[in-house]
Every structure is written in structure tokens, then in C-alpha cells.
Amino acid sequence: MLRIVALLLMLLLTACSSGPSNIQVEQAFKEKLVSSDFTGGMISKNIQIKNFIVDDIARGDSGTYVATITVTSSTNMMGMESTSTAQNKIKLKLIDNKWVVLD
């Protein structure tokens, strides 16, 4: 019985300390893209994420996680379309039960 309680406690602690899922990383990235658009939405409305890949998620310091992401996006500005792919590292933290990208 004691082993079962210890196992359940260990599983509970593991679940509480887990990092963001791939979906949560993508959502936080998209929200940061919109919130950091200094043009009042003109840029973020013209960017389409074609492909979003979470290559790796690693535990950082002070409750943060670092996600390595590869994003293929296209922009259409004044009738000109441009597509690019870039790999970046973003730092995330769980704030008020929501994963957010830190600056």
C-alpha cells in the first residue's frame, strides 16, 4: 500500500513540473507575435504560419523552459509574397496557468 501511495505521489509531482506541450509552445509564440506587433496589427495580420515545429524543449532556470522551434512563415505585403524558414530559441514560463514567451 505504501508503495502505491509513493508511486502516485511521484506521478503527481512529475505531472505538475512538466513543461509546455508543443501546442502550448505554438500558441504562446503566436500570442507573442500579435502582442509585440508595434504596427497595431498590420504586420501580424499579414503573417501566415505555414509550418511550426518544436524541435526541442529543455528545462531552463527559474521555472522557465527553452524551446527550439522551426517556423516557416509567409508574408503578403502590398501584393508581394515572401516565404521563409527560420529556427529560433524562445524562453517560456507558466504565468497564471498560461504559457507565455518571455522577452
C-alpha positions, -999 to +999 in steps of 0.1 A: +000+000+000+028+024+009+045+017-025+013+026-043+009+059-024+046+067-031+042+059-068+010+081-071+028+109-053+058+107-077+035+107-107+016+137-094+048+156-088+061+147-123+029+160-139+030+193-120+066+200-130+062+192-167+070+218-194+047+231-221+033+208-248+041+215-285+006+230-289+012+253-259+045+265-273+029+273-307+000+291-290+024+312-268+045+320-299+015+332-319+002+353-290+037+369-286+038+377-323+005+396-321+012+413-288+047+426-299+033+440-332+042+477-329+022+485-361-012+479-345-017+446-361-006+454-397+023+431-396+009+402-376-023+401-397-001+397-428+020+368-415+008+333-421+024+304-402+028+277-428+046+252-406+055+252-369+078+225-355+090+222-319+124+207-323+133+205-286+121+217-252+146+219-223+142+230-187+158+264-181+164+283-149+139+298-125+109+278-138+115+285-174+117+263-204+137+269-236+120+257-268+139+254-301+114+260-329+115+260-367+089+282-383+080+286-419+060+317-425+048+338-454+040+374-455+020+393-481+027+430-481+014+452-509+008+422-532+043+407-527+045+373-510+076+361-493+082+328-476+110+320-452+120+293-427+140+301-395+150+282-364+149+301-331+151+295-294+123+310-272+121+311-234+087+303-219+073+305-184+040+294-169+023+326-156-013+325-142-018+289-157-008+301-192+025+296-210+040+329-222+071+337-243+095+359-223+115+387-239 
